[in-house]
Amino acid sequence: MRAKGEGGQTLFESITVVLLLGLVLGVVYQGIGSLTRAIDGVDRRLQNLDEARVLMGVVSKDLRTATRLQAGTAAFALAGDREAVFYANLNNPAGGGVADSGPRRVRIFVDAQDRLIEEVTRPDATSVPPAYTYTGPATRRFVGRYVANPPARPIFRYLDVNGEVLGPTPLDADARLAVRAVQITLSIRRATSLPVAHTTLVNTVRLPNLDYQEAIGG
């Protein structure tokens, strides 16, 4: 016991102060941890958005160049949920030989590692337009990664002239002839332990070259 007027603290008071300080520090550390996780989550979402924009830009640009090899034929050789194979006026300069200036055969698909891949094949130099053939090696390009579309959210949906969805996929020959636009949906999510939702972008690409081919071939 302390005598009257004697300064200092009892053991109980000291323990109480230490416990209170521990509680305060625990709350502070918890707040710092939550803030750090929130910042990390925002950073992840921005990374997902950047990746989604890059993938969407490439796929939209290439699909917009889809063309028919000749009037009355389909621009798409395959029209699936996660894979599209089509003919395209893709970076083909005028004035070259068949292999240089003819339409490319383009395949866009998602591989087993959730990466978006593009393969481009030039027409054979021995092709006689418009009966192009494509038996040579494809040039493969890695477009991006972290594609996380669930089965219920296909990457490609194919629309007719009225904007109605064609199906089922993969489309049959008649349905491929009716394609006038493609709706692209890309859900991107990098692997993380943070509760970060998918970043999803949707874009509908009209295929203007199809109408052009019909006009010049009709």
C-alpha positions in Angstrom: 0.0 0.0 0.0 1.0 3.6 -0.6 1.1 6.1 2.2 -1.0 9.2 1.9 0.4 11.6 -0.6 2.9 9.1 -1.9 3.3 9.1 -5.7 3.5 6.2 -8.2 1.2 3.5 -9.5 0.1 0.2 -8.2 0.7 -3.0 -10.2 -3.0 -3.2 -11.0 -2.9 0.3 -12.5 0.2 -0.5 -14.6 -1.3 -3.7 -15.9 -4.5 -1.8 -16.8 -2.5 0.8 -18.7 -0.6 -1.9 -20.6 -3.8 -3.7 -21.6 -5.4 -0.5 -22.8 -2.3 0.3 -24.9 -2.4 -3.2 -26.3 -6.0 -2.7 -27.3 -5.3 0.6 -29.0 -2.3 -0.7 -30.9 -4.3 -3.7 -32.0 -7.0 -1.5 -33.4 -4.4 0.7 -35.1 -2.6 -2.3 -36.7 -6.0 -3.8 -37.8 -6.8 -0.5 -39.4 -3.5 -0.4 -41.2 -3.9 -3.9 -42.4 -7.4 -3.2 -43.8 -6.1 -0.1 -45.5 -3.2 -2.0 -47.0 -5.5 -4.7 -48.3 -7.9 -2.1 -49.7 -5.0 -0.4 -51.6 -3.8 -3.8 -52.9 -7.3 -4.6 -54.0 -7.6 -1.3 -55.9 -4.2 -1.9 -57.6 -5.3 -5.4 -58.6 -8.5 -4.0 -60.1 -6.6 -1.4 -62.1 -4.2 -4.1 -63.4 -7.2 -6.2 -64.4 -8.8 -3.2 -66.2 -5.6 -2.4 -68.1 -5.3 -6.1 -69.2 -8.9 -6.2 -70.2 -8.6 -3.0 -72.3 -5.5 -4.3 -74.2 -7.2 -7.6 -75.0 -10.5 -6.0 -76.0 -8.7 -3.5 -78.2 -6.8 -6.2 -80.1 -9.7 -8.6 -80.6 -12.1 -5.8 -81.6 -9.7 -4.4 -84.2 -9.0 -7.7 -85.8 -12.6 -8.9 -85.8 -13.7 -5.7 -87.5 -11.6 -6.7 -90.5 -13.4 -10.0 -91.0 -14.3 -10.6 -94.7 -15.8 -13.1 -97.0 -13.4 -14.8 -99.4 -16.1 -14.4 -102.0 -19.8 -13.4 -102.2 -22.1 -16.0 -100.7 -19.6 -17.5 -98.4 -19.1 -17.1 -94.6 -16.4 -15.0 -93.1 -16.1 -17.4 -90.2 -14.7 -20.9 -90.6 -15.5 -21.6 -86.9 -17.7 -19.6 -84.5 -17.5 -20.9 -81.0 -17.8 -19.5 -77.4 -14.1 -19.3 -76.7 -12.6 -19.6 -80.2 -13.2 -17.9 -83.5 -11.6 -18.6 -86.9 -12.2 -16.1 -89.7 -10.8 -14.5 -92.8 -9.6 -11.0 -92.5 -8.1 -8.1 -94.4 -5.4 -7.8 -91.7 -2.3 -5.8 -92.5 -2.3 -7.0 -96.1 -0.7 -4.4 -98.4 -2.0 -3.8 -101.9 0.1 -4.7 -104.9 1.9 -7.7 -103.5 1.6 -11.4 -104.4 -1.3 -13.6 -103.2 0.5 -14.5 -99.9 1.1 -10.8 -99.2 -2.2 -9.2 -100.3 -4.7 -11.9 -99.9 -7.0 -12.2 -96.8 -5.4 -13.8 -93.7 -6.9 -16.7 -91.8 -7.1 -15.6 -88.2 -7.7 -17.8 -85.2 -8.4 -16.2 -81.8 -8.7 -18.6 -78.8 -8.1 -19.0 -75.1 -5.5 -21.7 -74.2 -5.4 -24.0 -71.2 -3.4 -21.3 -69.2 -6.2 -18.8 -69.7 -4.1 -16.8 -72.2 -5.6 -15.2 -75.3 -3.8 -16.3 -78.4 -4.0 -15.1 -82.0 -2.7 -17.2 -84.9 -2.5 -15.6 -88.4 -1.9 -17.7 -91.5 -1.2 -16.1 -94.9 -2.8 -17.6 -98.0 -0.7 -20.0 -100.0 1.2 -18.3 -102.8 -0.2 -20.9 -105.2 -3.8 -19.9 -104.4 -6.0 -18.7 -107.2 -8.2 -15.9 -105.8 -10.9 -16.1 -104.5 -10.2 -19.9 -103.9 -7.6 -19.2 -101.3 -6.0 -22.1 -99.4 -4.1 -21.9 -96.1 -1.7 -24.8 -95.5 1.4 -22.9 -94.3 2.5 -22.3 -90.8 0.7 -19.8 -88.6 2.3 -16.8 -86.9 1.3 -16.9 -83.3 0.9 -13.9 -81.1 0.4 -13.7 -77.4 -2.3 -11.1 -76.8 -2.8 -11.3 -73.0 -3.6 -13.4 -70.0 -5.9 -13.9 -67.0 -9.0 -14.6 -69.1 -11.5 -15.8 -66.5 -14.9 -16.0 -68.3 -17.1 -18.6 -66.6 -19.0 -21.1 -68.8 -22.2 -19.0 -68.6 -20.4 -16.0 -70.0 -19.0 -16.8 -73.5 -16.3 -14.7 -74.9 -17.9 -14.5 -78.4 -21.6 -14.2 -79.2 -22.6 -13.9 -82.8 -25.4 -11.5 -83.9 -27.5 -11.4 -87.1 -28.5 -8.3 -89.1 -31.3 -7.6 -86.5 -29.0 -7.9 -83.5 -30.4 -11.2 -82.5 -28.0 -13.8 -81.0 -27.3 -16.8 -83.2 -26.9 -20.2 -81.8 -26.2 -22.8 -80.6 -22.4 -22.5 -80.8 -20.3 -23.5 -82.5 -22.5 -22.2 -85.3 -23.4 -24.4 -88.2 -22.7 -23.3 -91.8 -26.1 -21.6 -92.3 -25.8 -19.6 -89.0 -22.2 -18.5 -89.9 -23.6 -17.0 -93.1 -26.0 -14.9 -91.1 -23.3 -13.3 -88.8 -23.2 -9.5 -89.1 -21.7 -8.6 -85.7 -19.8 -10.1 -82.8 -20.3 -9.3 -79.1 -17.1 -9.7 -77.2 -17.2 -10.2 -73.4 -13.9 -10.4 -71.5 -13.7 -11.1 -67.8 -10.2 -10.6 -66.4 -8.9 -11.6 -63.0 -5.3 -12.1 -61.9 -4.7 -14.9 -59.4 -4.8 -13.4 -55.9 -5.9 -14.2 -52.4 -7.6 -10.9 -52.2 -11.4 -10.7 -52.6 -11.1 -8.9 -56.0 -14.0 -9.4 -58.4 -13.5 -10.0 -62.1 -13.2 -6.9 -64.3 -15.6 -7.4 -67.3 -15.6 -5.4 -70.5 -18.3 -5.9 -73.3 -18.1 -4.6 -76.8 -20.1 -5.3 -79.9 -18.2 -5.2 -83.2 -20.0 -4.7 -86.5 -18.4 -6.4 -89.5 -18.5 -3.7 -92.3 -16.5 -5.8 -94.8 -19.3 -8.3 -95.1 -21.6 -5.7 -96.5 -18.9 -4.5 -98.8 -18.2 -7.9 -100.2 -22.0 -8.4 -100.8 -22.1 -5.1 -102.7 -19.2 -5.8 -105.0 -20.1 -9.5 -105.4 -23.9 -9.0 -106.0 
